[in-house]
Amino acid sequence: MPRNKPPLDHALRTLGLIPRLYRWAMSSVQANHLGRELSLRQLGVLYSLRAGPLSPGQLAQRQRVTPAVITGLLDRLEQRGYVRREADPEDRRRLRLVLTESGQEVSQEVRQALAGEMAAQFASASPTELKELDRSLDLLERALAAMEARAPTPPETNPDDDAEAPPARAPRRRSTKRR
């Protein structure tokens, strides 16, 4: 009779699947030329904004990059018509980032293509296996929701961090002439 695995084994196995899933998704996007020639980081920004508008500071935190990196990504995405910067309706001094219709389309195309590839792999599973998978995914979603609820909140951000900073000026050079 097989012994049940302890929860730690399941947790370690699950944590091992996450980077594998990420690597597969990223290599599939690149190999299949999904995402209309967008970089993986740019696609990550679009995916983050699918849930709704974010401030530049919130987006930087979510993407785990600096505000300067986000500004560069946003500049390129805005030029291509995928993202729009808007004044926050509650505080017009602050910016919020919104996906355009094109941005929504390209992120949906990538999601559908990846889901299709994964669904093709599940097509050979038996109905019993698919039921087990569904129950396992429910358990994983509950566990993630509980962990997210207990997770420490990110440090408070200064509202000014969410506004786009003007470009830094080059330092003035001192004249070498003597007066």
ABEGO torsion letter per residue (X at the ends): XBBBBBAAAAAAAAAAAAAAAAAAAAAAAAAAGBGGGBBAAAAAAAAAAAAEBBBAAAAAAAAGBBAAAAAAAAAAAAAAGABBBBBBAABAABBBBBBBAAAAAAAAAAAAAAAAAAAAAAAABBAAAAAAAAAAAAAAAAAAAAAAAABBBBBBBBAAAABBBBBBBBBBBBBABBX
